[in-house]
Amino acid sequence: MSVIYNNKTIIPIGKPIQPSKPAVSRQSDKSTDFEKVLQQEVLKQNEVKFSKHAAERLENRNIRLTKDELSKLNEAVKKAAEKGVKETLIIMGNSAFIANVKNKTIITASTEDNLKDNVFTNIDGAVII
């Protein structure tokens, strides 16, 4: 196939471009996948995150959190938010955590050994679990 442009014949090189065929849609599969992703995102938004510093502290101080403990941390941050707290100290068992409530982020973590003679600054609330 050739095209005439300004009285010159233009011959295309290569294969002609074919319009793409519409993909076969499986609406039910897509909506199910979307619902799963949406539910996961909603759960992520409600869960606390750990800053790099906090993750290092957890590792260095050998602090292992169970699902139940993570749930308690989430609940503590939620309670602090309800009271208008911005930065909170959370004491849970033999561990202490500092959290940025607005970002739902644990900033640092400490154990009982590290808590002795320690002063916590830049917090405006505390939650004891």
C-alpha positions, 0 to 999 in steps of 0.5 A, a space after each residue: 500500500 502506498 500513500 501520495 503526499 505532496 505529489 510524491 508516493 510514500 511507501 511505508 516500510 515494515 509491517 502495517 500497524 494492526 489495531 489491537 484487539 480488545 482483551 477478553 474481559 472477565 468482569 467478575 475476576 477483575 472485580 474480585 481482584 479489585 476488592 481484594 486489593 482494596 481490602 488490603 489497602 484499607 487494612 494497611 491504612 489502619 496498621 502502624 508502620 515502622 520507621 527505618 530507625 524503629 525497625 533497626 531498634 527492634 532488630 538490635 534489641 531482639 524485640 519480636 512482635 506477635 500479631 496480637 501485639 501489633 493489634 494492640 499497638 494499632 489500638 493504642 495509636 487509634 486511642 491516642 488519635 481520638 484524644 488528639 495526641 500527636 506523638 505518643 509513648 506506648 508502654 506494652 509489657 516490657 517494651 516502650 514505643 514512640 509513635 507519630 500518631 498522624 502518620 501511624 508510624 512507630 518511630 523508635 522502640 526500647 526494652 526494659 533494659 534500655 528504659 532505666 533512667 531514660 527520659 522521653 521527650 517530644 511526646 504529648 501523650 502516653 498509652 499504657 497497654 
